[in-house]
């Protein structure tokens, strides 16, 4: 108990730290305060303000005021061993005569994905427990033990969303599961990031169960391959608690059970292959079908495993250097192979480009030749058309000249026939006339070429009585 000091009189409301012995005097208990006054016979009287009291040979102690809000409750422990939980909003003065302790605690808030395991003492209250310590021990040694064994403890699972305030005969289950992240903290100890052992232990204690899917990070250490090589395998699993009662009935530390099953599956998988083959097939550890033991154990403890993700491996420094050299050599060969393939591909592209260019040039030459041939064909066609047109025009002119000559000959024949007809009409003997004409023609043919022409031209002009001159 903290003793009262004079400087505390400046407080607007006094609490349990104020305690004073008075021979005679008065005290004012303000409104909102409460005081316990013991007289000289040891009897205690509670005085609640506003009130002024006179005391003699008494001890005055003000009571501590406790207040619980809507999300809080007050735990009251009585000196007779009873306990009471008062749900807020509520206020209470701590009475040192009746109360051992008064404590304000926050109510437990549960979200939709959280749950609490609550136990309740179903035994009836023991009778005669308010006597002395010897009487209480005698009662426990007698028939109360059988009564205790005849009754039990009930358990219930409270799912959120909820605001839980336990009753006096209820308590919340405190879980203490393994923490797989402790290994990671141990590995970081050299850098000062590791926690103390006490901090790790406290971190693994909790009362709220998470019902949604959570990640489980774990490193399986010392996995032995078929060629006796050892390495550590890092995995991340997603698990979800689906049956709380099954978990409570079958396991006290389900995380430890899941990790053991996971370790067994990884050891079984790694023991089938040598190191190089194991590293090649290590991505198959992300397949949940390779963890049969884990799936069975998860079903037994009320969990469901959604997936497993392989994150990598870690081994000794010497083996890791060998693996690094192997990886470097493999990558070097792969890069050389890729470089050679790239050079070959570049040469192929260059040849293809040259061939394509040559083909384009040949195509251009063929196009030029084809164009020249086409132009020559067009020129020949034009020349042939031009010659044909000239020949056609010549033929047309000759036909026109022939037609004109024929027309003139026709006209001359008509004129000759007309003249002969007229000569016949006037009584000229045409036979004698024609014979004379033939004789004249033959006589004219024996002359010179000039005279021959002129004689031929002068034939036919004869004068007959009554007939006009005409020529043949």
Helices and strands as residue ranges (DSSP letters): G 6-10, E 19-29, E 34-38, E 44-48, E 51-62, E 65-68, E 72-78, E 83-87, E 90-93, E 99-106, E 108-110, E 114-121, H 133-141, H 144-150, E 153-159, E 162-164, E 170-172, E 175-176, H 182-187, G 188-191, H 197-203, E 205-206, E 209-210, E 214-224, E 230-241, H 244-250, H 254-270, H 275-281, G 282-286, G 288-290, H 292-300, E 303-315, H 317-425, H 430-445, H 449-458
